[in-house]
Amino acid sequence: MTMDNDAVRELAANMIVALPNPAERARLRNLFGVSQGTLAGILGVSRRTVYAWEHDIAEPTGANRANYWSILTLWSEREQAAKQDNN
């Protein structure tokens, strides 16, 4: 069964999805050259919110968590693919 992106986000919003630890979140964001402000704009939150998520001050919930999880998962998969391409 294939799910489209909206279905995946809805499913993730209704369950607790495991996110990488805060330091890994920041590492992935930096690896792809995305600022906290840019990520905040994409997610529709403030830069301070992204900072809090990356410094173990707060955790995203609901749709924010699902959307953040989607982005982090994409970055992680792209990093893994690039590593495989280099081997």
C-alpha positions, 0 to 999 in steps of 0.5 A: 500500500502506497501512501501520499505525503498528506496521508503520511503527515496525517498518520504521523500527526495522530501518533508519536513519531520518533525524532532524532535527538536535538543535536542530530536535528541541528546537524542535519539542518546544517548539513543541508545548509538550511538556517533555523529561520528558513526551516521555521518559515517552511514549518510555519513556526518561529525561529525561536521554536526551531531553536528550542527543538534543537536545544532540548527546550521543547518538542514539536507536537501534532502537525508540526511534529509530523512535518518536522519528522518528514523533513528530517527523514528526507534529509537523513535518507538523502545523506544515506544515499549520498554516502552510498553513492560515494562508496 
